[in-house]
């Protein structure tokens, strides 16, 4: 689906509200243009540039970033350029031989991705900013934490304790350095580790802003490894490997984890995680499988998720609005949404299996009826086609009216 001007502006506003700044790089993550795993590979120097892993037309990506940055400027944000360095060579920058990573072969796209947009009051006052040793130390801690360099972060923190013992964020930075230090230790108590990560996240977001993910992702992966083999529990839905992987934005691993869980379709959080994974990987089958199971087994949660203004899957949100707008008499239920989608977009029957993991509720039976009708209609099997039409007319006359529009 084409991204609209209002979508771009809404994403800028949401990021500004959450992080206090706007980063085009974050927009690439949130729109599914760039996976965080590919970004990590680039930061580790394992791929030459982001050109190799950006999803979609570079011209369209460039246009979206230009629009986002133009909007950010129109609301008073100031552009600030940044450089990206390979994480494994953080020690090299003290000696001046740590070259910036190559972002893109397209100079304009590289420039756009490297921009950070900040409120004017947060922009540095050049002389005062660079001559202030405390500010320099704070920035050193932030940079080292986001680079996952524990020794460098501790070095800057020790100096900050010495130079500014009353600094308001000393204790908070200490907790973040301690969290990063846990990477070298095994997780002894997954439940306690989850609590610590929940406690750490708000502090990291406040102090690191858009760099928060760089610190927290390896910690979430560490927890995910510790949760391997632990079955899903409805009483503790976040104490499951799929949740930790979703926080790390390892979307392929999320899908694999969910689909490996027995009767995953009966658990709403797992369905939603599969739908999210499908969106961010541009794997529409997995996305629809997750949404359809939510419609059949957790309609309230599906409604809440689809109604959210910040729902990242804009294409699904548009279809949802069309579905609700078409039901002027309030006859359709959310369980009818999957069957309705097949009628609106019959080609989906070529992608989705007839027998999705499911039961025999009315909504699931309507989905199967429509699925069979589409294949019979395409193949010219007249008797089967008429049988499915009759079955749908008897069981759901309103959906039958939608079927007639498809003929």
N, C-alpha and C positions, 0 to 999 in steps of 0.2 A: 504494500500500500504506500502511496505517495505521502511523504511527510509534509504537513501543512505549516504555514507560518506560525499559527497559534501553537502547534505542537512544539516547534523549536523554542518559541518564547517561553512556553510552560516549562520546558526542561531547564532552560537557563534560570528561570525564577525558582524552580524547585531546588536546584543545586546551590543557588545563592542563599536560599533560606536555610538549607541544611548545613552548608560548609562555610558560608560567609564569603566565598569566592566562586568564580566560574572557570572551569577548565575544559577546553575543547576535547582533551584526552578523555575526561570523564564522560563526555557526551558520546564518544565512540564506544565506550564500555556499555553505557545505559541503552544505547540504540541497537546493540548487537553487531555493530560494525567491526569491533575488535574484541577478541576474547582476552581475558586477563592472563590466561596461560601463555598465549602467544606473546603478549606484552612482556611477561617475565622472561621468556626465551630471548627476546630482543635485549632486555636489560642485562641479561647474562652474556650477551655477545654471541649467542648461538645462531642468530639470523642477522643478515646484514642490515636490513631496514624493515620498516613496517609495511612497505609496499608488498612484501611477500604474503602478508597475513590479513590485510584489511579486506573486509567483505563488501563487495559491491563496486560500482563504478567510482573511480577516483574523482572524476569530474563532479559526480553527484555529492560525494563526501565533501569535496572542496566547497561546493556551493552551500551545503548545509552549515559547515563551519563558518564560512564567511557571513552567512545570515545570522548565526548565533552571536558571533563577535560584534557584528554591527548593532544588533539589538542590545548587547551588553554595554556597548559604548553609548548608545542612546539613553540608557538609564543611569549614566554617570560612572560606569566602571572604567578603570584605567588599565590599559594593556601592559603587561610586564613579560618580557621574554625569559625563557629558562632553557638551560642545557640539560641533557640527559647523559649520564656516564654509566659505564658498565659496573654493575654491582660488585663483581669480584675484584675490581681494581681500585677500590676506594682508597687504599693506602697510597696509591700513586699520585693523588692530587696534591699531596704535600710537597712533592718533588716536581710538579709541573708537567708531568708526562702522561696525564690521563686525558686522552682526547675525547671530545663529545661523540656520542653515538650518532650514526647517520639515521635521520628520521625517514626521509623519503628522497627519491631522485627528483621529485617535483619540488622546486624551491618554494613555490607558493604554498603547497600543502605542508611542507616541512615547517614553514613559518607559522602557519595557522595552528598546527598541533602543538607547537612549542609555546604558545601564548597562555598566560594566566591572566584572568580579568578580576581585578580587585576594586573594592570601594575606594574612592579617592582618599579617605581618611586613613586607610591602611597602606597606602603606597608609601614607600620609603622617602624621607627627606634626605637627599643624597649625602651631603657632608656629615650631618648629624648621625645619620644611620650607619654609615660605614666607619665612622670614628668611635662609635659606641661599642666598647668591648663586651658589655653584657648582651647587647642585641646580637653581636657576632657569635657569642657562645651559644645563645638560644638557637640561632639558626644552625649552628654546627650540630647541636643535639638533634634538631629536627631532621637535618640531612642525614645524619648517621643512623637514626632510627629507621627512616624510610629506606635507607640503603642496607638495612639489616646488619649493620656493623656494630656489634655490641661493644667491642673494646674502644672504638672511636667515640661512641655515644658516652660511655663511662668516662673517658678522658675529658670530654667537654663538660660533662656534668660535675666532675670533681673540681674543675676550674671555676665553674659557676658557683659551687658551694663556697669556694674560697673568696671570690670577688663580690658575690652578692648573697650573703648568707640569709638575708631576709626576703629573697625573691619569692613572689607568691606561688610560682609554679614548680618550685624545687621538688616538693614531695610528689607532685603529679609526674614530673619527668622521671623521678626515681622509680615510680611504679612501672612506667613504660619500659625503662631500661631493664628492670627486673623481669618483666614479661618477655622481652626479647631474649634474655638470658635463659629462659626456660626451654628454648629450642634445642638446647644441647642435652636436655634431660628427658627421660621417659615419663609418660603420663601415668601416674600411680592411681589417681582417682578421677575418672572421666567426668563425673558429676561435679566435683569441685573445680575441675579445669574449666568446665562450661560456665560455672558461676563467675570464675575469675575473668573469663573472656567477656562476659556480659558487663562486668564491672569496669573492665579496661576500655571497652569500645567508646563510651561517651568521652572519656578523658583523651583518648587518642584522636577522636574527631575534633575536639576543641583545640588541641595543641598542634595537630598535624594537618588538619583540613583535608585537602584532596589527596594527601600522601598517606592517609590512614590505612588504606587497603594494603599498601606496601609493607606496613608493619604487621598487620593482623592476619593477612592471608596465610603465611607459613604456620602461624599459631593455630589457625582453623584446620589446616591440613594435618598438623600434628595430632590434633584431637580426633580428626576423622580416622587416622590410622589406628588410634587407640580404641575406636568404636567398631572396628572391623569385626564382623561376626555377631554383633549385638542385635537381636531382633527388635523390630519396631514395637513401641508400646504407646497406645493411645493416651496413657496417663502421663507420659513424658515424651511428647512428640519431637522436642528439640534434642533429646539425648539419643540421636540416631545419626549414623554416618552421613546420610543424605543431607541432613541439615547443616552439618559442619562443612560438607563439600559445597553446599549452596552459598554459604558465607564466604568460602574461598573462591567462589565463582568458577569452580571446576565443573562446568555444566555437562560435559560428556560423562564424567564419573558419576554425577548426580543421576543421570538417566540409567546408567548401568546398575547403580545401587538400588534405585526404586524398582526397576523391572525384575531384579533378583529377589525382591522381598515377596514371600508367599502372600497371595491375596492382596497385593498392593492397592488394587482398585477399590478396596473397601475402606481405605484410610485416606480421609480428605487431605491431610498435609502432604502425603506422598503424591497424590494426584496433582496437587497444585505445584509441587516441586518439579514433577515431570513436565507440566505445561510450561513452567518457567524455563526449564532446560531446553525444551523444544524451541521456544522463542529466541533465546540467546544464541542457539546453534543454528537457527534458521532451518530446523528440522520440523516441518509442519505436521507430519504424522504423529510424532511424540507430543507435540503441543496439543493437537486435537484429541488425542487419546486421553490426556490428562484432563482437559476441559470437559469432555463428554462424560467421563466417569464422575467428575464433580457434579455435573448436571443431574445425573441419575442417583447418586448416593449422598450428596451433600449440597442440595440446591441453595440453601441459605448462604453457605460459604462462597459458592460460585457467584451468586448474585452480588454479594458484598465485594468480591474481587473484581468483577466486571464493571461494577458501578464506580469504582475508585477513579478519581480524576487523574491519578498518577499511574494508572495501569500502563505498563510499558508496551504491551501487545496492542497497539492502536488498531490494527486490522481486526482483531477479535472484538475489541470494544465497539467498533463501527458496526459489525455484524450483529452484535448484541443489541445495539440501539435500533437497528433496522427491524430486528425480531420483535422487540417490545413495542415499537411504533406500529407494526403491522397488526398487532392484536388489540384492536380498538374495543372489542367486546370482552376482553379479559378471559378468553377461553383457553388460550395456550398456557401451558405450564413450562417451567424451566426444563423439565424432563423431555419436552418436545423439541428443544433447541437443536440437538444433534440431528434428528430426522429433518427438521426444517432446513438446516444447513445443507444437507444432501440435496434437498429439492431446489434450493437456491443455487447451489454449485454442484451439479451432478457429477462433474469430473472427480470429486472427492471419493466417489465410490470405487474409482480405479486405484486410489491410494490406500484407502482404509479397508481393513478386512471386514467381512460380514460378521464374523463372530469375535467381536472384541471381548476381552475378559469381562463377563457381566452375568446378570441373572435374568429374570423373566418379568421384570416390571413392564408396565404399559409403555413407558418411554423407550425402553430397550427393544421391545417388540416392534414398535413403530419404526425405529431406526432400521431393524432388520428387514421389515416389510418394504420400506422405501429403497433400501440397498438392493434387494432382490428385483424390485420393479425396474430400477435403473439398468441393471445388467440384462434383464429380459428384454427391455425396450431397445437397448443398443444392439442386442443379438437378433432381434426380430422374432423372439419366441412369443408369439401372440397369445397363446393359451395361458402361459405362465404370467405374462404381463397383465392380462385381464383379471386373473385370479388375485394378483397382488393389489390391483386397483380396487377390486371389490372388497378385499379384506380391509384396506385402509378406509374406504368409504363407510364401512360398517363400524369400525373401531374409532375413527377420528375424522368426521366429515370436514372439519376446517383444514386439516392437513391435506385432505383429498383435494380441496380447492386449490391449494398451492401446487399439488401434483398436476392438476389440469393445466396450469400455466406453463408447465415444463414441456408439454406435448407439442 
